[in-house]
Amino acid sequence: MNADFQMEVMDQQDAERELGASGGRGRTSKYEPIAQKWSEVGDDEAIVLSDLEQNDIQNLRNLLYRRFGKENVIVRSAQQEDESYKAVVRAREDDEYLRNDE
């Protein structure tokens, strides 16, 4: 049986990056630089983001949890006095705040 498509095997993160770079009519998520930075930070480091909207928080969580696994990364957020949000992206420790969806 002949397939009318191309297939290759690559590292999972490279595959996700490939999808982000070429999927969706060439659109790349505006949160991709955060995912890229997260893949580079040390185990004891965190990323602090500010001037976010509530929608940004959920979109960021969706991307990072899908890309790195919600067991491995956590996005904590808080609304600021000016109605914007601040978020911290860091390694999840011992399943903290991990909901059991079973």
MOPAC internal coordinates of N, CA, C and O (Angstrom, degrees):
PM7 1SCF
backbone

  N    0.0000 0     0.00 0     0.00 0    0    0    0
  C    1.4538 1     0.00 0     0.00 0    1    0    0
  C    1.5309 1   108.23 1     0.00 0    2    1    0
  O    1.2310 1   120.24 1   -52.21 1    3    2    1
  N    1.3126 1   117.15 1   127.79 1    3    2    1
  C    1.4609 1   122.75 1   178.55 1    5    3    2
  C    1.5177 1   110.43 1   -93.91 1    6    5    3
  O    1.2310 1   120.77 1   -44.56 1    7    6    5
  N    1.3208 1   116.14 1   135.44 1    7    6    5
  C    1.4651 1   120.93 1   178.15 1    9    7    6
  C    1.5218 1   108.91 1   -96.86 1   10    9    7
  O    1.2310 1   120.58 1   -37.03 1   11   10    9
  N    1.3146 1   116.50 1   142.97 1   11   10    9
  C    1.4609 1   121.57 1   178.71 1   13   11   10
  C    1.5218 1   111.46 1   -96.92 1   14   13   11
  O    1.2310 1   120.55 1  -147.33 1   15   14   13
  N    1.3123 1   116.55 1    32.67 1   15   14   13
  C    1.4552 1   121.16 1   179.38 1   17   15   14
  C    1.5161 1   109.27 1  -145.58 1   18   17   15
  O    1.2310 1   121.30 1   -14.50 1   19   18   17
  N    1.3238 1   115.12 1   165.50 1   19   18   17
  C    1.4597 1   120.78 1   178.70 1   21   19   18
  C    1.5215 1   109.27 1  -101.83 1   22   21   19
  O    1.2310 1   121.04 1   -30.06 1   23   22   21
  N    1.3156 1   115.62 1   149.94 1   23   22   21
  C    1.4533 1   119.77 1   180.00 1   25   23   22
  C    1.5293 1   108.78 1  -141.91 1   26   25   23
  O    1.2310 1   121.07 1   -39.22 1   27   26   25
  N    1.3276 1   115.56 1   140.78 1   27   26   25
  C    1.4560 1   120.53 1   173.31 1   29   27   26
  C    1.5146 1   108.58 1  -146.81 1   30   29   27
  O    1.2310 1   120.63 1   -23.82 1   31   30   29
  N    1.3114 1   116.39 1   156.18 1   31   30   29
  C    1.4570 1   122.31 1   179.03 1   33   31   30
  C    1.5160 1   107.84 1  -106.39 1   34   33   31
  O    1.2310 1   121.01 1   -47.76 1   35   34   33
  N    1.3501 1   115.68 1   132.24 1   35   34   33
  C    1.4600 1   120.55 1   178.89 1   37   35   34
  C    1.5127 1   109.46 1  -147.60 1   38   37   35
  O    1.2310 1   121.01 1   -12.02 1   39   38   37
  N    1.3047 1   115.66 1   167.98 1   39   38   37
  C    1.4546 1   122.92 1   176.02 1   41   39   38
  C    1.5290 1   109.43 1   -54.02 1   42   41   39
  O    1.2310 1   120.23 1   -37.19 1   43   42   41
  N    1.3273 1   117.17 1   142.81 1   43   42   41
  C    1.4592 1   121.97 1  -176.08 1   45   43   42
  C    1.5271 1   112.42 1   -57.61 1   46   45   43
  O    1.2310 1   119.75 1   135.75 1   47   46   45
  N    1.3197 1   118.08 1   -44.25 1   47   46   45
  C    1.4624 1   120.07 1  -179.65 1   49   47   46
  C    1.5216 1   111.12 1   -66.27 1   50   49   47
  O    1.2310 1   120.58 1   140.98 1   51   50   49
  N    1.3384 1   116.49 1   -39.02 1   51   50   49
  C    1.4631 1   119.28 1   176.61 1   53   51   50
  C    1.5195 1   110.82 1   -63.53 1   54   53   51
  O    1.2310 1   120.64 1   141.13 1   55   54   53
  N    1.3317 1   116.38 1   -38.87 1   55   54   53
  C    1.4597 1   120.55 1   179.15 1   57   55   54
  C    1.5243 1   110.70 1   -64.00 1   58   57   55
  O    1.2310 1   120.16 1   136.18 1   59   58   57
  N    1.3273 1   117.31 1   -43.82 1   59   58   57
  C    1.4645 1   121.03 1   178.09 1   61   59   58
  C    1.5231 1   110.81 1   -63.42 1   62   61   59
  O    1.2310 1   120.84 1   139.02 1   63   62   61
  N    1.3293 1   116.00 1   -40.98 1   63   62   61
  C    1.4573 1   120.41 1   179.20 1   65   63   62
  C    1.5304 1   109.89 1   -64.17 1   66   65   63
  O    1.2310 1   120.70 1   139.32 1   67   66   65
  N    1.3238 1   116.27 1   -40.68 1   67   66   65
  C    1.4640 1   121.85 1   177.39 1   69   67   66
  C    1.5190 1   110.30 1   -60.63 1   70   69   67
  O    1.2310 1   120.40 1   136.90 1   71   70   69
  N    1.3101 1   116.83 1   -43.10 1   71   70   69
  C    1.4578 1   121.63 1   178.92 1   73   71   70
  C    1.5233 1   110.54 1   -64.84 1   74   73   71
  O    1.2310 1   120.59 1   136.88 1   75   74   73
  N    1.3141 1   116.48 1   -43.12 1   75   74   73
  C    1.4612 1   120.09 1   178.90 1   77   75   74
  C    1.5069 1   112.23 1   -65.16 1   78   77   75
  O    1.2310 1   120.28 1   146.69 1   79   78   77
  N    1.3193 1   117.07 1   -33.31 1   79   78   77
  C    1.4567 1   121.18 1  -177.19 1   81   79   78
  C    1.5206 1   112.29 1   -80.37 1   82   81   79
  O    1.2310 1   119.88 1   151.52 1   83   82   81
  N    1.3376 1   117.84 1   -28.48 1   83   82   81
  C    1.4592 1   118.41 1  -174.68 1   85   83   82
  C    1.5143 1   113.72 1  -121.92 1   86   85   83
  O    1.2310 1   119.44 1   164.60 1   87   86   85
  N    1.3115 1   118.68 1   -15.40 1   87   86   85
  C    1.4605 1   120.78 1  -178.23 1   89   87   86
  C    1.5154 1   111.65 1   -76.98 1   90   89   87
  O    1.2310 1   121.04 1   -15.65 1   91   90   89
  N    1.3060 1   115.61 1   164.35 1   91   90   89
  C    1.4573 1   120.52 1   176.02 1   93   91   90
  C    1.5118 1   113.69 1    61.86 1   94   93   91
  O    1.2310 1   120.51 1  -132.50 1   95   94   93
  N    1.3145 1   116.62 1    47.50 1   95   94   93
  C    1.4626 1   122.52 1   177.74 1   97   95   94
  C    1.5217 1   112.27 1    56.78 1   98   97   95
  O    1.2310 1   120.65 1  -138.55 1   99   98   97
  N    1.3370 1   116.36 1    41.45 1   99   98   97
  C    1.4540 1   120.30 1   175.41 1  101   99   98
  C    1.5139 1   114.92 1    81.73 1  102  101   99
  O    1.2310 1   120.11 1  -176.11 1  103  102  101
  N    1.3170 1   117.39 1     3.89 1  103  102  101
  C    1.4569 1   119.91 1  -179.80 1  105  103  102
  C    1.5103 1   110.75 1   -81.10 1  106  105  103
  O    1.2310 1   120.78 1   -40.53 1  107  106  105
  N    1.2998 1   116.11 1   139.47 1  107  106  105
  C    1.4502 1   122.38 1   174.67 1  109  107  106
  C    1.5231 1   107.18 1  -116.70 1  110  109  107
  O    1.2310 1   120.67 1   -42.48 1  111  110  109
  N    1.3166 1   116.32 1   137.52 1  111  110  109
  C    1.4515 1   120.37 1   179.62 1  113  111  110
  C    1.5197 1   109.80 1   -58.83 1  114  113  111
  O    1.2310 1   120.98 1   -40.74 1  115  114  113
  N    1.3222 1   115.74 1   139.26 1  115  114  113
  C    1.4625 1   118.89 1   177.35 1  117  115  114
  C    1.5271 1   111.04 1   -69.33 1  118  117  115
  O    1.2310 1   120.61 1   169.43 1  119  118  117
  N    1.3349 1   116.45 1   -10.57 1  119  118  117
  C    1.4632 1   121.62 1   178.78 1  121  119  118
  C    1.5282 1   111.84 1   -93.11 1  122  121  119
  O    1.2310 1   119.98 1   176.40 1  123  122  121
  N    1.3241 1   117.64 1    -3.60 1  123  122  121
  C    1.4624 1   122.06 1  -179.02 1  125  123  122
  C    1.5288 1   112.62 1   -56.72 1  126  125  123
  O    1.2310 1   118.82 1   139.10 1  127  126  125
  N    1.3421 1   119.86 1   -40.90 1  127  126  125
  C    1.4775 1   118.66 1   177.30 1  129  127  126
  C    1.5306 1   112.73 1   -59.95 1  130  129  127
  O    1.2310 1   119.94 1   149.03 1  131  130  129
  N    1.3209 1   117.73 1   -30.97 1  131  130  129
  C    1.4624 1   121.04 1   178.09 1  133  131  130
  C    1.5208 1   109.77 1   -70.74 1  134  133  131
  O    1.2310 1   120.33 1   137.15 1  135  134  133
  N    1.3272 1   116.97 1   -42.85 1  135  134  133
  C    1.4664 1   121.01 1   177.04 1  137  135  134
  C    1.5263 1   110.14 1   -62.30 1  138  137  135
  O    1.2310 1   120.56 1   138.45 1  139  138  137
  N    1.3122 1   116.53 1   -41.55 1  139  138  137
  C    1.4629 1   120.46 1   178.80 1  141  139  138
  C    1.5320 1   110.26 1   -63.02 1  142  141  139
  O    1.2310 1   120.59 1   134.84 1  143  142  141
  N    1.3278 1   116.47 1   -45.16 1  143  142  141
  C    1.4698 1   120.30 1   179.38 1  145  143  142
  C    1.5264 1   110.56 1   -62.98 1  146  145  143
  O    1.2310 1   120.32 1   140.06 1  147  146  145
  N    1.3505 1   117.00 1   -39.94 1  147  146  145
  C    1.4579 1   120.47 1  -179.89 1  149  147  146
  C    1.5313 1   110.77 1   -61.56 1  150  149  147
  O    1.2310 1   120.13 1   144.23 1  151  150  149
  N    1.3150 1   117.35 1   -35.77 1  151  150  149
  C    1.4660 1   120.38 1   179.87 1  153  151  150
  C    1.5268 1   111.48 1   -68.98 1  154  153  151
  O    1.2310 1   120.29 1   165.89 1  155  154  153
  N    1.3262 1   117.05 1   -14.11 1  155  154  153
  C    1.4651 1   121.76 1  -176.65 1  157  155  154
  C    1.5274 1   114.21 1  -104.10 1  158  157  155
  O    1.2310 1   119.50 1   161.71 1  159  158  157
  N    1.3326 1   118.55 1   -18.29 1  159  158  157
  C    1.4691 1   120.04 1  -174.75 1  161  159  158
  C    1.5211 1   110.83 1   -75.47 1  162  161  159
  O    1.2310 1   121.29 1   -23.37 1  163  162  161
  N    1.3194 1   115.13 1   156.63 1  163  162  161
  C    1.4519 1   121.42 1   178.82 1  165  163  162
  C    1.5179 1   111.80 1   -75.84 1  166  165  163
  O    1.2310 1   120.96 1   -14.18 1  167  166  165
  N    1.3279 1   115.77 1   165.82 1  167  166  165
  C    1.4649 1   121.66 1  -177.25 1  169  167  166
  C    1.5312 1   113.08 1   -61.02 1  170  169  167
  O    1.2310 1   120.28 1   151.94 1  171  170  169
  N    1.3213 1   117.06 1   -28.06 1  171  170  169
  C    1.4623 1   120.06 1  -177.59 1  173  171  170
  C    1.5284 1   112.36 1  -102.79 1  174  173  171
  O    1.2310 1   120.22 1  -164.43 1  175  174  173
  N    1.3321 1   117.18 1    15.57 1  175  174  173
  C    1.4652 1   121.51 1  -179.79 1  177  175  174
  C    1.5241 1   110.64 1  -109.29 1  178  177  175
  O    1.2310 1   121.05 1   -18.61 1  179  178  177
  N    1.3260 1   115.59 1   161.39 1  179  178  177
  C    1.4599 1   122.44 1   178.24 1  181  179  178
  C    1.5196 1   108.55 1  -138.36 1  182  181  179
  O    1.2310 1   121.15 1   -21.04 1  183  182  181
  N    1.3138 1   115.41 1   158.96 1  183  182  181
  C    1.4595 1   121.68 1   175.41 1  185  183  182
  C    1.5253 1   107.18 1  -107.29 1  186  185  183
  O    1.2310 1   120.04 1   -49.78 1  187  186  185
  N    1.3198 1   117.52 1   130.22 1  187  186  185
  C    1.4587 1   122.57 1   177.54 1  189  187  186
  C    1.5232 1   107.54 1  -110.24 1  190  189  187
  O    1.2310 1   120.95 1   -53.58 1  191  190  189
  N    1.3333 1   115.78 1   126.42 1  191  190  189
  C    1.4677 1   122.18 1  -179.99 1  193  191  190
  C    1.5154 1   109.06 1  -119.61 1  194  193  191
  O    1.2310 1   120.42 1   -36.32 1  195  194  193
  N    1.3071 1   116.81 1   143.68 1  195  194  193
  C    1.4632 1   119.80 1   177.99 1  197  195  194
  C    1.5166 1   110.09 1  -135.46 1  198  197  195
  O    1.2310 1   120.81 1    -7.68 1  199  198  197
  N    1.3207 1   116.06 1   172.32 1  199  198  197
  C    1.4637 1   123.78 1  -178.65 1  201  199  198
  C    1.5228 1   112.27 1    60.71 1  202  201  199
  O    1.2310 1   120.74 1  -141.56 1  203  202  201
  N    1.3232 1   116.18 1    38.44 1  203  202  201
  C    1.4597 1   121.59 1   178.74 1  205  203  202
  C    1.5219 1   110.27 1   -96.99 1  206  205  203
  O    1.2310 1   120.83 1   -21.37 1  207  206  205
  N    1.3201 1   116.02 1   158.63 1  207  206  205
  C    1.4562 1   122.12 1   171.44 1  209  207  206
  C    1.5197 1   107.69 1  -100.59 1  210  209  207
  O    1.2310 1   120.39 1   -17.73 1  211  210  209
  N    1.3231 1   116.86 1   162.27 1  211  210  209
  C    1.4640 1   120.58 1  -177.94 1  213  211  210
  C    1.5257 1   110.89 1   -57.18 1  214  213  211
  O    1.2310 1   119.97 1   140.31 1  215  214  213
  N    1.3131 1   117.66 1   -39.69 1  215  214  213
  C    1.4579 1   122.02 1   178.78 1  217  215  214
  C    1.5325 1   111.50 1   -61.91 1  218  217  215
  O    1.2310 1   120.45 1   144.64 1  219  218  217
  N    1.3407 1   116.74 1   -35.36 1  219  218  217
  C    1.4639 1   120.79 1   177.75 1  221  219  218
  C    1.5206 1   111.35 1   -60.51 1  222  221  219
  O    1.2310 1   120.60 1   140.75 1  223  222  221
  N    1.3232 1   116.46 1   -39.25 1  223  222  221
  C    1.4609 1   121.19 1  -178.42 1  225  223  222
  C    1.5247 1   109.98 1   -61.08 1  226  225  223
  O    1.2310 1   120.23 1   130.93 1  227  226  225
  N    1.3316 1   117.17 1   -49.07 1  227  226  225
  C    1.4670 1   120.13 1  -178.03 1  229  227  226
  C    1.5254 1   111.51 1   -66.66 1  230  229  227
  O    1.2310 1   120.21 1   139.01 1  231  230  229
  N    1.3158 1   117.20 1   -40.99 1  231  230  229
  C    1.4636 1   120.13 1   178.41 1  233  231  230
  C    1.5276 1   111.10 1   -63.67 1  234  233  231
  O    1.2310 1   120.38 1   140.27 1  235  234  233
  N    1.3231 1   116.89 1   -39.73 1  235  234  233
  C    1.4526 1   121.40 1   178.27 1  237  235  234
  C    1.5281 1   110.52 1   -64.89 1  238  237  235
  O    1.2310 1   120.56 1   134.67 1  239  238  237
  N    1.3290 1   116.54 1   -45.33 1  239  238  237
  C    1.4690 1   119.89 1   177.13 1  241  239  238
  C    1.5284 1   110.75 1   -58.35 1  242  241  239
  O    1.2310 1   120.63 1   132.84 1  243  242  241
  N    1.3175 1   116.41 1   -47.16 1  243  242  241
  C    1.4631 1   120.24 1  -179.07 1  245  243  242
  C    1.5220 1   111.06 1   -56.06 1  246  245  243
  O    1.2310 1   120.47 1   132.29 1  247  246  245
  N    1.3187 1   116.70 1   -47.71 1  247  246  245
  C    1.4609 1   120.66 1  -178.32 1  249  247  246
  C    1.5306 1   111.49 1   -65.11 1  250  249  247
  O    1.2310 1   120.30 1   129.73 1  251  250  249
  N    1.3209 1   117.03 1   -50.27 1  251  250  249
  C    1.4607 1   120.44 1  -175.61 1  253  251  250
  C    1.5293 1   112.13 1   -67.44 1  254  253  251
  O    1.2310 1   120.05 1   139.59 1  255  254  253
  N    1.3338 1   117.52 1   -40.41 1  255  254  253
  C    1.4629 1   120.02 1  -179.95 1  257  255  254
  C    1.5239 1   110.37 1   -67.71 1  258  257  255
  O    1.2310 1   120.30 1   141.67 1  259  258  257
  N    1.3186 1   117.02 1   -38.33 1  259  258  257
  C    1.4646 1   120.62 1   178.01 1  261  259  258
  C    1.5373 1   110.16 1   -68.11 1  262  261  259
  O    1.2310 1   120.56 1   137.48 1  263  262  261
  N    1.2980 1   116.54 1   -42.52 1  263  262  261
  C    1.4688 1   121.09 1  -175.05 1  265  263  262
  C    1.5246 1   112.45 1   -74.76 1  266  265  263
  O    1.2310 1   120.01 1   136.57 1  267  266  265
  N    1.3399 1   117.59 1   -43.43 1  267  266  265
  C    1.4633 1   120.96 1  -171.44 1  269  267  266
  C    1.5273 1   113.94 1  -112.72 1  270  269  267
  O    1.2310 1   119.90 1   172.44 1  271  270  269
  N    1.3143 1   117.79 1    -7.56 1  271  270  269
  C    1.4585 1   121.68 1  -178.07 1  273  271  270
  C    1.5100 1   111.37 1    88.96 1  274  273  271
  O    1.2310 1   120.75 1   -52.21 1  275  274  273
  N    1.3300 1   116.17 1   127.79 1  275  274  273
  C    1.4675 1   118.24 1  -176.58 1  277  275  274
  C    1.5188 1   112.41 1   -68.43 1  278  277  275
  O    1.2310 1   120.10 1   168.18 1  279  278  277
  N    1.3270 1   117.41 1   -11.82 1  279  278  277
  C    1.4645 1   120.53 1   175.54 1  281  279  278
  C    1.5253 1   111.53 1   -77.15 1  282  281  279
  O    1.2310 1   120.23 1   164.22 1  283  282  281
  N    1.3405 1   117.17 1   -15.78 1  283  282  281
  C    1.4620 1   121.32 1  -172.23 1  285  283  282
  C    1.5191 1   114.82 1  -107.46 1  286  285  283
  O    1.2310 1   120.11 1   156.74 1  287  286  285
  N    1.3177 1   117.40 1   -23.26 1  287  286  285
  C    1.4699 1   121.00 1  -175.77 1  289  287  286
  C    1.5235 1   108.40 1  -135.00 1  290  289  287
  O    1.2310 1   120.97 1   -30.52 1  291  290  289
  N    1.3119 1   115.75 1   149.48 1  291  290  289
  C    1.4663 1   120.69 1   177.07 1  293  291  290
  C    1.5210 1   108.36 1  -133.52 1  294  293  291
  O    1.2310 1   120.94 1   -37.76 1  295  294  293
  N    1.3244 1   115.80 1   142.24 1  295  294  293
  C    1.4615 1   122.37 1   175.74 1  297  295  294
  C    1.5239 1   106.61 1  -116.75 1  298  297  295
  O    1.2310 1   120.56 1   -69.61 1  299  298  297
  N    1.3140 1   116.53 1   110.39 1  299  298  297
  C    1.4672 1   122.39 1   177.18 1  301  299  298
  C    1.5137 1   107.60 1  -102.89 1  302  301  299
  O    1.2310 1   120.08 1   -37.23 1  303  302  301
  N    1.3273 1   117.45 1   142.77 1  303  302  301
  C    1.4644 1   120.08 1  -177.30 1  305  303  302
  C    1.5206 1   110.75 1  -142.19 1  306  305  303
  O    1.2310 1   121.81 1   -20.35 1  307  306  305
  N    1.3374 1   114.14 1   159.65 1  307  306  305
  C    1.4636 1   121.15 1   176.96 1  309  307  306
  C    1.5206 1   108.64 1  -150.93 1  310  309  307
  O    1.2310 1   121.61 1   -39.47 1  311  310  309
  N    1.3318 1   114.52 1   140.53 1  311  310  309
  C    1.4625 1   119.73 1   177.21 1  313  311  310
  C    1.5252 1   108.66 1   -77.87 1  314  313  311
  O    1.2310 1   121.16 1   -40.81 1  315  314  313
  N    1.3231 1   115.39 1   139.19 1  315  314  313
  C    1.4579 1   121.91 1  -178.48 1  317  315  314
  C    1.5317 1   110.24 1   -97.39 1  318  317  315
  O    1.2310 1   120.47 1    -9.10 1  319  318  317
  N    1.2992 1   116.70 1   170.90 1  319  318  317
  C    1.4632 1   121.58 1  -178.23 1  321  319  318
  C    1.5222 1   113.02 1   -59.87 1  322  321  319
  O    1.2310 1   120.31 1   149.87 1  323  322  321
  N    1.3300 1   117.01 1   -30.13 1  323  322  321
  C    1.4653 1   120.67 1  -179.32 1  325  323  322
  C    1.5345 1   112.86 1   -86.83 1  326  325  323
  O    1.2310 1   120.54 1  -166.89 1  327  326  325
  N    1.3489 1   116.58 1    13.11 1  327  326  325
  C    1.4656 1   124.30 1   178.73 1  329  327  326
  C    1.5310 1   113.44 1    77.32 1  330  329  327
  O    1.2310 1   119.28 1   176.08 1  331  330  329
  N    1.3373 1   118.98 1    -3.92 1  331  330  329
  C    1.4599 1   121.27 1   174.75 1  333  331  330
  C    1.5313 1   108.01 1   -81.88 1  334  333  331
  O    1.2310 1   120.89 1    -5.95 1  335  334  333
  N    1.3127 1   115.90 1   174.05 1  335  334  333
  C    1.4577 1   120.64 1   179.39 1  337  335  334
  C    1.5187 1   110.64 1  -118.63 1  338  337  335
  O    1.2310 1   121.57 1   -29.95 1  339  338  337
  N    1.3093 1   114.60 1   150.05 1  339  338  337
  C    1.4580 1   122.65 1   172.62 1  341  339  338
  C    1.5236 1   105.63 1  -117.71 1  342  341  339
  O    1.2310 1   120.48 1   -37.85 1  343  342  341
  N    1.3434 1   116.68 1   142.15 1  343  342  341
  C    1.4617 1   120.75 1  -179.30 1  345  343  342
  C    1.5179 1   110.23 1  -134.49 1  346  345  343
  O    1.2310 1   121.61 1   -29.17 1  347  346  345
  N    1.3192 1   114.53 1   150.83 1  347  346  345
  C    1.4488 1   122.32 1   174.28 1  349  347  346
  C    1.5279 1   107.26 1  -122.47 1  350  349  347
  O    1.2310 1   120.97 1   -51.59 1  351  350  349
  N    1.3230 1   115.74 1   128.41 1  351  350  349
  C    1.4638 1   122.50 1   175.57 1  353  351  350
  C    1.5168 1   106.47 1  -107.86 1  354  353  351
  O    1.2310 1   120.48 1   -59.12 1  355  354  353
  N    1.3290 1   116.68 1   120.88 1  355  354  353
  C    1.4598 1   120.03 1  -178.24 1  357  355  354
  C    1.5274 1   109.38 1  -150.86 1  358  357  355
  O    1.2310 1   121.29 1    -9.34 1  359  358  357
  N    1.3168 1   115.15 1   170.66 1  359  358  357
  C    1.4648 1   120.48 1   178.21 1  361  359  358
  C    1.5238 1   109.58 1   -68.26 1  362  361  359
  O    1.2310 1   121.02 1   -41.62 1  363  362  361
  N    1.3082 1   115.66 1   138.38 1  363  362  361
  C    1.4661 1   120.83 1   176.10 1  365  363  362
  C    1.5255 1   107.55 1   -78.78 1  366  365  363
  O    1.2310 1   120.37 1   -41.95 1  367  366  365
  N    1.3186 1   116.90 1   138.05 1  367  366  365
  C    1.4567 1   121.70 1  -178.22 1  369  367  366
  C    1.5207 1   110.41 1  -111.49 1  370  369  367
  O    1.2310 1   120.32 1   -56.88 1  371  370  369
  N    1.3252 1   116.99 1   123.12 1  371  370  369
  C    1.4705 1   122.74 1   173.50 1  373  371  370
  C    1.5286 1   113.05 1    50.42 1  374  373  371
  O    1.2310 1   120.09 1  -134.47 1  375  374  373
  N    1.3114 1   117.44 1    45.53 1  375  374  373
  C    1.4768 1   122.91 1   177.06 1  377  375  374
  C    1.5340 1   113.46 1    59.13 1  378  377  375
  O    1.2310 1   119.91 1  -155.20 1  379  378  377
  N    1.3526 1   117.77 1    24.80 1  379  378  377
  C    1.4586 1   120.35 1  -179.84 1  381  379  378
  C    1.5295 1   110.55 1   -58.83 1  382  381  379
  O    1.2310 1   120.93 1   -43.89 1  383  382  381
  N    1.3072 1   115.82 1   136.11 1  383  382  381
  C    1.4592 1   124.64 1   177.44 1  385  383  382
  C    1.5286 1   113.12 1    60.06 1  386  385  383
  O    1.2310 1   119.33 1  -166.65 1  387  386  385
  N    1.3119 1   118.89 1    13.35 1  387  386  385
  C    1.4540 1   122.09 1  -178.26 1  389  387  386
  C    1.5230 1   107.75 1   -84.88 1  390  389  387
  O    1.2310 1   121.14 1   -62.53 1  391  390  389
  N    1.3205 1   115.43 1   117.47 1  391  390  389
  C    1.4605 1   119.99 1   179.54 1  393  391  390
  C    1.5172 1   109.91 1   -78.94 1  394  393  391
  O    1.2310 1   120.85 1   -40.44 1  395  394  393
  N    1.3166 1   115.98 1   139.56 1  395  394  393
  C    1.4522 1   121.13 1   175.50 1  397  395  394
  C    1.5207 1   107.08 1   -91.91 1  398  397  395
  O    1.2310 1   120.24 1   -74.65 1  399  398  397
  N    1.3362 1   117.15 1   105.35 1  399  398  397
  C    1.4635 1   122.30 1  -173.82 1  401  399  398
  C    1.5309 1   112.62 1   -88.79 1  402  401  399
  O    1.2310 1   120.20 1  -154.25 1  403  402  401
  N    1.3224 1   117.21 1    25.75 1  403  402  401
  C    1.4580 1   119.76 1   179.74 1  405  403  402
  C    1.4922 1   110.41 1   -92.88 1  406  405  403
  O    1.2310 1   120.10 1   180.00 1  407  406  405

